[in-house]
Amino acid sequence: MSTLTRRDPGPDKKTAHMSHNDAPASAASVEGSPGGPPKDAPSLADRRHQHAWIPAITAFLTFLIGLSDIVSVFRPGWPHRLHGVRALVPGTLTNVTHTADVVIGLLLLMLAHGLRRRKRRAWQAVTGLLAFDIGIHFFHSRRLPTAIVALVVLAALLYFRDEFYAEGDRPNRWRALWVFCWLVVADVAIGLIYISAAGGLADDYSMWQRTQEVIYGLVGVSGQVYWIPDARGDMFNLLTSALGLFTLIITIYLFLRPAEPNARLGTANAERIRELLDKQGDRDSLGYFALRNDKSVIWSATGKACICYRVVSGVMLASGDPIGDPEAWPGAISPFLDEAARHAWAPAVMGCSELGAEVWCREGGLTALELGDEAIVEVADFSLSGRSMRNVRQMVSRVSRAGYVAEVRRIRDIPAQELYDIIRSADSWRGSQTERGFSMALGRIGAPGDDECVLVTAKQDGVVRAVLQLVPWGPDGLSLDLMRRDRNAQPGLNDFLITETIKAAPALGVKRISLNFAVFRAALERGERIGAGPVLRAWRRLLLFMSRWFQIESLYKFNAKFCPTWQPRFFVFPSTKDAPRIALAALEAEAFLVWPRIELSRLGRQAARKLGLMNRKAASKLGLVKR
């Protein structure tokens, strides 16, 4: 799909936007009603495309300056030059300035990425570090070329200060562990490079002894490595101690920094979204999934449309089409893009329809890629007869002969105790505690407000062995949410439940049912046909290879068994360079990519229990408590 860019309106002026906690503003704030901002007033999303070379170049030069600061410490001959300036600066202070070079260099390397993303805090930190760095270069290191470059970058940052407007992120606390590990690795590498480049060791120490010396130096302890002359050893100790202190400060800062609160939709916003779904819910089968508890929402100024999203790894990720009247979609898209630009998040949309992709590309200057197809079964056209349905027919017959009986009911028609037992059974069948799904999963069963959802159960001898849930899709449709079954149950239960749901659909007033989403279905289907070209065949082979870890081929084949009609779904993103980052965020949102998390509270409870158990055992041995 071709990309449509937004009009460049000129100088920046902030426009009104609405966060997930805001109430609807007046119609004038975004959608061009009288009294709102002028039609030519630019948004932050427009501003993101203006002067894009400024943050890119300044970030690149900042990275080079930081790298130069680190590398300069290991240049041959610098110890001799240090002795030459002792008359002007005490030896310890001279060593401190060179140690500061390394610390400042590391900070500049870390801040360059934030500078490229137009982060305001990164700009503030870099300007301060560059000013300090320039002073060191001019008065101590005498590295005039680097000082001049740093001075030019500092002047540019001050002149273009308005280009760095993005608010800072609040990283999760588990990132502190990863930052600590990477910093320790970098510290050890720097220490080993120093030992190799500086020379002057009293003996030929092994790599393990050198590594041990660096690790000891990070915590301020002297090891068994001796230097000739002692000044090099003093410099090494000061360098490693400073690196250790730097690592400790950064880790503590990240750990104690308030974590970003989990997105919560809230009861008020959920009720308003349900009202929009009652009016416009038949447009998109993914609309009901906007009611997930872990999503935030941005409203248009008139309240006639909204976009639900979640921020994952710096990506502001929406799913499906905007909720509400398509004519009001631009009024929600504009503040959505502004919010993304305000925080330097990459805006992206997963699984929107063709109409939604066209509006996103037109209003946001984004790019659309066909992601796959959604399988939709028309109830009136479905039949188990015919050769194409033989596999499903055999599965259903086999399950029926095994004594399974299906019940298809709305949530509101299920007694509370029975619903509780069904939920408990479904939870016990989960393979892991990680709940997959974001764009086509609700993430709950039987919650308040979900009375219109349909729950299908398969029982054998009165015992529930499988569960299938579908969410409303307008007044006459259903969209598949989850399928869970006992691992020891009869194979083919999912086929049986879907077939029984289709049979019971007329009694529920349902005319269409949306099944699973098949990623890159067209490539899988066309790639196996006679006459497919080498590129298409290679692409299909790659998808089959990826199916070992992701349900690509299996979902396509499962959906195809029911002979559905296929509706294309699109993936919308800013540019090609952002696609890998957004793809990883999408995998993380869908829980196909799960980063390890350390729950300190859980570890603390475990440690407390173990300590209490140890104390109890010790008391038992002393006869203070009964065994």
C-alpha positions, 0 to 999 in steps of 0.5 A: 500500500502506498504511503500518504504523508501528512501536510507539513503545517509549519512552526510547532504549536502544541495541540490538545490531546487526551491521555487514558485518564482524561475526560473528553474535551470540547469538540474544538480541541482536535477536530477543527471545531470553532475555538480550537487550535487553528487548522494550520497548527502543527502537531508533535507528530508533524514536528517529529518529521521536521529537521530529523537530521538534527537529532540524528547528527548530534547523536552520532557526534555525541557517540563519537565524542564518548568513544573518543574519550574512552579510547584516548585513555589507552593511547600509547605514551599518555603516562609520560605526558601525565608526568609533564603536567604535574607541575601544573596539576597534582598527580592525583587530580590528573588521574582523576581527569583521565578517569572522568574521561572514561566515565563521561565517555560511557555516559555519552555513549548511553545518552546518544540513543536518547538524544536521537529520540529527541529526549529532553532529559538526554539533551540536558545531560549531554549539554552538561557533560559536554561542558565538563568534557570541554573543560577537561580537554582544554586545560588537562588532556590538551586534546584540542581537536576533540574539544573543538568538536565537542564545542561545536556539538554543544553550540548546536545543541543549545541553538536547536534546543527546541528540537529536543522536546520528548518526555522521559520514559519510566523504565521497569525496575527489572531493567536495572539488572540488565544494565548492571550486567552490561555495565560490569561486562563493559567495565571488565573489558575496559580494565583488561584493555587498560592492562594490555595497553598501558603495560608495566606489569611486574610479571606475565600474569594470566588472563584469569589473574588480570580479570580477577584484578579488574573485578577486585578493582571495581569494588575498591580492593587491590589484587595480586597484580603489581605495576612498574611504576606505581603511578600506573597502578594508581591510575588503574585503581582509580579507573576501576574504582570510578567504573565500579562507582559509576555502575553502582550509581546507575544501577541504584538509580534505575532500581529506585526510579518509579516504574511505569504504572500498568495501563488500566482501562478503568470502569468509566472508559470501559463503559464509554467504549461499550457504548461505541461498540453498541453503535459501531461494533459491527465494523471490526471483529477486533473491537471488543478486544479493546476492552482488555484491562491492560490497555490505555485509551485516547479519545477524540475531542468529540468522544465519537472515536477512541484508540486503545493501546499499550506501550511496549519497549518504546512502541505505542502499539494499537490493535484493530481499527479505532473504535467509533464512527470512521468520520471521527477516526482522524480526531483520535489518530491525531492525539494518538500520534502526538502522544507518541511523539511527545514521548518519542514512542514509535506509533504502530497498529496491528491487525487493522482493516483495509479501511483502517490502514488507509485512514492511518496512512492518510492521517499519519503519514505511515506505511501499511503492510499486509500482515495476514488474513482473518478467517470469517465463517458465514453461518448460513453457508456453513455445512459439514457435507462435501469432500472439503469438510471431510477432515472436520466431519471425521473429527466431530464424529470421533469426538461425539462417539467418545461421549462428549457433549457441547453446551453453547451459552451466553455468560449471563446464562451460566450460574455463578458457581458453575462459571467459577468451576469452569474458570478454575478448570480452564486455568489449570489447563494452561501450559504456563502462567504467561497469557498470550494475546493482545490484538485478538485476546480478551485475557479473562473469562466471566468478568463483570460487563462480559455478559454477552460473551459466549462460552462453549464447554465440552463435557464428558460424563459431566466433567468439563474437558474443554472451553471455548470463548467468543466475544461479541462482534456487533449485534449479530457476530462473534469473534473467537477469543480463547480455546483451552482443553484438557491435555488428556482429552480427545483430539479434535475437541476444538473442531468439535466446539467450533462446529457446535458453536456454528450450529447453535449460532442461529438460536443466539442471533449470530450470522458470522463468526470470526476465527483465528488470524492467519499470519502471511496466509497468502504467501503460504497458500500461493507458495505451494501452488504450481508455478510459484516463483523462487522468491515466493517459494523461499518466503514460504520456506522461511515461514515454515521454518519460523512455524517451529516456534510460532503458530504460523502454518498450524493456525492457517491450516486450522482455519482453512479446514472450515472453508472461511472467507478471508479478510486481509489485515494490515500492519501499520508503522512509521518507516522501514527502519522502525519495522524490526523494533516494532516487530519485537514489541508486537511479539512481546505484546502477544507474549511470544517473546517474554523477557525474564523478570525478577520479582524481588517481592517474591524472592523476598517472601521465599527467602523469609520462608526459608529463613523461618524454616531454618530458625524453626529447625534450629529451635527444634534441635534446642528443644524449644519447639515441638518437632 
